[in-house]
């Protein structure tokens, strides 16, 4: 199984939304900020200096993540998802490694992420890759967030 990490292409915008809606609906509710990012990803992420990448296996999109620009050299790792049919194949870890390598190549200072402690596997992977918990602001961008993590690059 060859996993290829590819850059955003508008033809995959629906896959970006689908993969994220799958896990959001399973564990939480889809929030207005999610809708904005998922339905208008090119406008709200790409055109604002961000990036979206996909894990492709043959012709199937198996996973995704985005890097949302917060400020110069600081990006939010967001909307990371792996299709249920591809879970357990370390695709999330391949995406994380690519994400960190890409971020270092850009010369960025840090990556931030918001998550929820119920997502134990995700938190485990973030910690494994060096993300550390930092204080969560009073009004985080997602209501479901109960943990904020940072990786200093």
Secondary structure, DSSP 4 states (H G I P E B T S, - for coil): --EEEEE--GGGHHHHHHHHHHHHHHHS---HHHHHHHHTHHHHTGGGT-EEEEEEETTEEEEEEEEEEEETTEEEEEEEEE-GGGTTSSHHHHHHHHHHHHHHHHT-SEEEEEE-TT-HHHHHHHHHTT-EEEPPPTT-SSTT--EEEEEE-
